[in-house]
Amino acid sequence: MTMLLPQSIAMTLSTSGRQGLLALPPGRAQGLIVFAQGCSRPSPRSAYLSEWFRQAGFATLVFDLLAGPEAADGSNIFNIPLLAQRLDMAATAGRLAAANLQLPLGFFGISTGAAAALAAASVRADVAAVVSRGGRPDLAGEALTAVAAATLLIVGSQDREVLALNQDAYRMLRCERRLETVPGATCRFREPGALDAVASMARDWFLTHLALPAARMKQDSC
């Protein structure tokens, strides 16, 4: 795909000092996709996926859910209520930064961030779509039954333990949902073509369930 330089807005949440980067697409944004990562380290894979979504017409927000001493404490990676609260705050801040409080909202969860995304979606009626990439949605527990957002779970076919946990979470979900596997992929999707397969599945899910009607019509005509 042709890479375009994004219009980016650096963000800091004044309440915690956590950092984030909001990337806007050319033209009008069709929705806002907020990344929920189970760690605070910069991820080249997240940056790559963000560019896929941006070129599909979405604004993206990649935010540090943990900062400073919090990130050094490994137990916080599994503190789903804390991560969900931070994600909720980041999503609201992202809409403000994009100057559109009505922008359709989606979450893209990675690792334990997938559970945080679903937990946050279970209490936010304005979340239209959630995608989990190799995530642990099972850690959201009973919150899964309250999720209304259309949810796509993507797992590598060779990541068998996580696949079984995603199958458990899939059975608990009551919303529109789908479980997809990437053949031959392991947990980090480093195999040739694996990350592109994730990007394509997630982009199409967001175009179907998150994008404004004009963007969906454009996609259908391609």
Secondary structure, 3 states (H helix, E strand, C coil): CCCCCCEEEEEECCCCCCEEEEEECCCCCCCEEEEEECCCCCCHHHHHHHHHHHHCCCEEEEECCCCCHHHHCHHHHHCHHHHHHHHHHHHHHHHHHCCCCCCCEEEEEECCHHHHHHHHHCCCCCEEEEEEECCCHHHHHHHHHHCCCEEEEEEECCCHHHHHHHHHHHHHCCCCEEEEEECCCCCCCCCCCHHHHHHHHHHHHHHHHCCCHHHHHHHHHC
